[in-house]
């Protein structure tokens, strides 16, 4: 098995003749064939499965780096109520800088490596996580926080047991945005000598135009599955009280067990 999932050991035939581009792309995903320039076998579930696995490992490493940086920083800034300019500014800068330019910059100064590609994708993932975490904590009622503080909670306990659970819906929305962007953008990493599903998309000399379509289809399916998976995880992690409070056409107030209010507020 050669680099990028190309198989030079087993014989394979040509692709289907007179098939539409879409049909040819699906056939390439499920069946092996000879490459456009000959000499190697491409396609099939083994080839695309291997590339998809490498693609997801790269995406997971990038997301882990982004979460490790952005989530604690967002929780701290949101709790102390400072750093709005930093949180919003980083988000705007992250959207403005092209990912391919970042990859080229990392290659020029740090060389070709898996971790460099992961850091480029992590930089893309940090802004939505940081911004949503900050905004999520700032939207928690200050009276709720003050009530927890009055009950003797430490600042760390307030973040962990009050602000973080209430901010989870927004935090998971940021995670969804970041994960979808990372999975979709990881197709550029073959330019940095890192295997991913970008190989059949970029390498038309080997995979042809059907490879571009086939790679795009697999990336789209993985992206949709990632989005659905994080959405389900977010719903499972959200406290039951928040789900009840936001269900139906109107909002219903949810009482926290350690908060004793003396008046009714309008949400």
C-alpha positions in Angstrom: 0.0 0.0 0.0 1.6 3.3 -1.1 1.2 6.7 0.4 -2.3 8.3 0.2 -4.0 4.9 0.1 -2.8 4.0 -3.5 -2.5 0.3 -4.0 0.2 -1.0 -6.4 0.1 -4.7 -5.4 -3.2 -5.9 -6.8 -4.6 -5.8 -10.4 -7.7 -3.7 -11.1 -9.7 -2.8 -14.1 -10.9 0.5 -15.6 -13.8 2.5 -14.4 -17.3 2.2 -16.0 -17.7 3.5 -19.5 -20.3 6.1 -20.6 -21.4 6.7 -17.0 -22.5 10.1 -15.8 -20.1 12.0 -13.6 -22.1 11.5 -10.4 -22.5 7.8 -11.1 -18.8 7.5 -11.9 -18.0 9.2 -8.6 -20.2 6.8 -6.6 -18.7 3.9 -8.4 -15.2 5.1 -7.5 -16.2 5.3 -3.8 -17.3 1.6 -3.7 -15.2 -0.1 -6.4 -11.4 -0.1 -7.2 -10.1 0.9 -10.5 -7.0 1.8 -12.3 -5.8 5.4 -11.9 -6.0 7.9 -14.6 -2.3 7.8 -15.4 -2.1 4.0 -14.8 0.1 1.9 -12.7 -1.8 2.0 -9.4 -5.3 1.0 -8.1 -7.5 3.7 -6.6 -10.9 4.0 -5.1 -13.0 1.5 -3.3 -14.1 1.4 0.3 -10.6 0.5 1.5 -9.0 3.6 -0.1 -11.7 6.1 0.8 -12.1 4.5 4.3 -8.4 4.9 5.0 -8.4 8.5 3.9 -11.6 9.2 5.9 -10.0 7.7 9.0 -6.9 9.9 8.6 -9.2 12.9 7.9 -11.1 12.4 11.1 -8.0 11.8 13.2 -6.6 15.1 12.0 -9.9 16.8 12.6 -10.2 15.4 16.2 -6.6 16.5 17.1 -7.3 20.0 15.8 -10.6 20.2 17.7 -8.9 18.9 20.9 -6.2 21.6 20.6 -8.9 24.3 19.9 -11.0 23.2 22.9 -8.0 23.0 25.2 -7.1 26.6 24.4 -10.5 28.3 23.7 -12.8 26.8 26.3 -10.8 27.6 29.5 -10.0 31.1 28.1 -13.7 31.7 27.3 -14.9 30.5 30.7 -12.4 32.7 32.5 -13.2 35.9 30.4 -16.9 35.2 30.6 -16.8 34.8 34.4 -14.8 37.9 35.1 -16.8 39.9 32.5 -13.8 41.2 30.7 -12.1 40.6 27.4 -15.1 41.2 25.1 -12.9 42.9 22.6 -10.5 39.9 22.7 -13.3 37.3 22.3 -15.1 39.2 19.4 -11.8 40.4 17.8 -10.4 36.9 17.7 -13.6 35.6 16.1 -13.5 38.3 13.4 -9.8 37.7 12.7 -10.3 34.0 12.5 -13.0 34.4 9.8 -10.9 36.8 7.8 -7.6 34.9 7.5 -7.7 32.3 4.7 -6.9 28.8 6.0 -4.7 28.0 3.0 -2.6 31.1 3.7 -2.2 29.9 7.3 -1.1 26.5 6.1 1.5 28.1 3.8 2.8 30.2 6.6 3.2 27.3 8.9 4.9 25.3 6.2 7.3 28.1 5.4 8.4 28.7 9.0 7.8 25.3 10.7 8.0 22.8 7.9 5.7 19.9 6.8 4.2 17.9 9.6 0.9 16.5 10.9 0.9 18.7 14.0 1.4 21.8 11.9 -1.6 21.0 9.8 -3.6 20.3 13.0 -2.6 23.7 14.5 -3.8 25.4 11.3 -7.2 23.8 11.6 -7.2 24.5 15.4 -6.7 28.2 14.7 -9.8 28.0 12.5 -11.8 26.3 15.2 -10.8 28.5 18.1 -12.9 31.7 17.3 -16.4 30.2 17.4 -15.6 28.2 20.6 -14.1 31.2 22.3 -16.8 33.6 21.3 -19.7 31.3 22.1 -18.3 30.4 25.5 -17.8 34.0 26.4 -21.2 35.0 25.3 -22.8 32.0 26.9 -21.4 32.9 30.3 -22.2 36.6 30.0 -25.9 35.7 29.3 -26.2 33.9 32.6 -28.3 36.0 35.0 -26.1 38.0 37.3 -28.7 37.5 40.1 -28.2 33.8 39.7 -24.5 34.1 40.0 -24.8 36.4 43.0 -27.2 34.0 44.7 -24.7 31.2 44.2 -22.0 33.4 45.6 -24.2 34.2 48.6 -24.7 30.5 49.2 -20.9 30.2 49.7 -19.9 28.9 46.3 -16.3 29.6 45.4 -15.6 31.3 42.0 -14.5 28.0 40.5 -17.7 26.3 41.8 -19.8 29.1 40.3 -18.2 28.5 36.9 -18.5 24.7 37.1 -21.9 24.3 38.7 -23.8 27.4 37.6 -22.5 29.3 34.6 -21.1 26.4 32.6 -24.3 24.3 32.7 -26.4 27.3 31.7 -24.1 28.2 28.9 -23.9 24.7 27.4 -26.3 25.3 24.6 -24.3 28.2 23.2 -21.0 26.4 23.8 -22.1 23.4 21.9 -23.3 25.7 19.1 -19.8 27.0 18.9 -18.4 23.4 18.9 -20.7 22.5 16.0 -19.6 25.5 14.0 -15.9 24.8 14.6 -16.2 21.0 14.0 -18.0 21.5 10.7 -15.5 24.1 9.6 -12.5 21.9 10.5 -13.8 18.7 8.8 -14.6 20.6 5.7 -11.3 22.6 5.6 -9.1 19.6 6.3 -9.2 18.9 2.6 -6.4 21.4 2.1 -3.9 19.4 4.2 -2.4 17.4 1.3 -0.7 20.7 0.3 1.1 20.3 3.6 2.0 16.7 2.9 -0.7 15.3 5.2 -3.1 12.7 4.0 -6.8 13.4 4.1 -9.9 13.2 1.9 -8.4 16.2 0.0 -6.1 13.8 -1.9 -8.8 12.6 -4.4 -10.2 16.1 -4.6 -6.8 17.7 -5.4 -5.0 15.0 -7.2 -6.9 14.8 -10.5 -3.8 13.4 -12.3 -4.5 10.2 -10.4 -8.2 10.2 -9.4 -9.6 12.3 -12.3 -12.6 14.5 -12.0 -14.8 11.7 -10.5 -12.3 11.6 -7.6 -13.0 15.3 -7.0 -16.7 14.6 -6.8 -16.3 11.4 -4.8 -14.0 13.1 -2.2 -16.5 15.9 -1.9 -19.4 13.5 -1.3 -17.5 11.6 1.4 -16.5 14.9 3.1 -20.1 16.2 3.0 -21.4 13.0 4.6 -18.8 13.1 7.3 -19.5 16.7 7.9 -23.2 16.1 8.2 -22.6 13.2 10.6 -20.3 15.3 12.7 -22.9 18.1 13.0 -25.6 15.6 13.9 -23.4 13.8 16.4 -22.4 17.0 18.2 -26.0 18.2 18.2 -27.1 15.0 19.9 -24.2 15.2 22.4 -25.2 18.8 23.1 -28.8 17.8 23.8 -27.7 15.0 26.1 -25.3 17.3 28.0 -27.8 20.2 28.4 -29.4 20.2 31.9 -33.0 18.9 31.9 -34.2 22.1 33.4 -33.0 24.2 30.5 -34.7 21.8 28.1 -38.0 22.2 30.0 -37.6 25.9 30.2 -37.2 26.3 26.5 -39.8 23.8 25.3 -43.0 24.9 23.6 -44.1 28.2 22.1 -43.1 30.2 25.2 -40.4 30.1 27.8 -41.0 28.7 31.3 -38.9 29.8 34.2 -36.7 27.1 35.7 -35.8 27.3 39.4 -32.3 26.4 40.5 -32.2 24.4 43.7 -29.8 26.7 45.5 -31.5 30.0 44.4 -34.3 31.4 46.4 -36.0 34.3 44.6 -38.3 36.8 46.4 -39.9 38.1 43.2 -40.9 36.9 39.8 -38.9 38.0 36.8 -39.9 38.1 33.2 -37.7 36.0 30.9 
